[in-house]
Amino acid sequence: MTRRAIQPDAKITVCVTARDHALMPEYTFGDPEYAERLQPASAGSGLVGEYTLDDLEDILGYVAAEANHTEDRKLRQELDALFNRLHRIQRSYDDGNWNDSAI
């Protein structure tokens, strides 16, 4: 996979759906500030926010933890889908701090 090089602590734009936005603070133990960064997209569909790769790593951990602990099958599927979308975004960038052997 080819990754776009970015500077450490550079922020990347992340787009999520309104449902993703609702899942983040309601069902994960994440910092509410992550969800608060999301604003309506100018195109009118979904929300956008800016995050560092470290921020995304934190969010991914929160989403995965909740997905692994919920007994609600539908919620697990939604959280897994959110995790996969965010993980693809995160893996498409390289700030020079990747350790592929740990992934």
Secondary structure by P-SEA (a helix, b strand, c coil): cbbbbbcccbbbbbbbcaaaaaaacccccccccccccccccccccbbbbbbcaaaaaaaaaaaaaaaaccccaaaaaaaaaaaaaaaaaaaaccccccccccc
